[in-house]
Amino acid sequence: PRAETHSGVLLLLELNAFKDFNQHHGFQRGDELIAHTGRALAEVWGTRLALRARLGGATFALALENLNFDEAHRLAVSACAHLELALTEQGDLPELSFNCGGCHFEGDKPGLSTLLAGADMALIQARNLGANGCRVLRVEGDARNERGSQYWKQEISHALEDDRIALYIQPVLPIGGGTALQQEVMGGIIDERGEPIAAAQFLPMAVRHDLVERFDRKVVERLTRYLAGEGAPEMQYALNISARSIQNAAFVTWIGEILGQ
């Protein structure tokens, strides 16, 4: 009963590069992979009452009540181990990898949106640990006030649609001082109140929701408008662009056309 719940954890497990896997192997093989993943997670702590669900795509959720933080972390490690074994048995490693992020609470029961936001933030941190990385956060402090994945998807999308793009330009100087070697350019977005949003907040979500190339295109367009106007110093500019965008042949072709103009 909900009244007897004093703690719990929500885990998110996500297969990486699942879209590429589908395109390379076909949707039938992709469906088989999803089924194998679901069966593997169904075996995690099978003796305890748990909620197991597929949230869509290649993202799964696993939730348990009344366990402390150490038990929640062991649950996450166990889920990763079961999933890694399942992928190995199917011959899908090392082609596929996954990550696991969890949000644990104790005491006051948070809302579902808070747990999802915390688990999603943990999932992002888990990706920074590398393939098959796992991270569990406590809902207090570092996760309770985090905004969720869907919030950032909408925030970034609206900023791109409204062209709320900012350029931050700083000179790169030689050691010991002297004339600037070049101008380093970084892109950012502005919220609806006109305040800049830290890159550490929106860039991981832009990558997660496949918005980073749209962002990079907007930054390039803004820079070319700046260079075409009055007041831009005539010197070399170095623009920070996502590795994901550079790996896209269409984006590289587009950059070549921009430079040609």
Secondary structure, DSSP 8 states (H G I E B T S, - for coil): -GGG--EEEEEEEEETTHHHHHHHH-HHHHHHHHHHHHHHHHTTTTTS-EEEEEEETTEEEEEEES--HHHHHHHHHHHHHHHHHHHHHTT-TTT--EEEEEEEEESS---HHHHHHHHHHHHHHHHHT-TT-EEEEESTTTTTT---HHHHHHHHHHHHHTT-EEEEEEEE--TT--S-SEEEEEEEEE-TTS-EE-HHHHHHHHHHTT-HHHHHHHHHHHHHHHHHSTT--SS-EEE---HHHHT-HHHHHHHHHHHH-
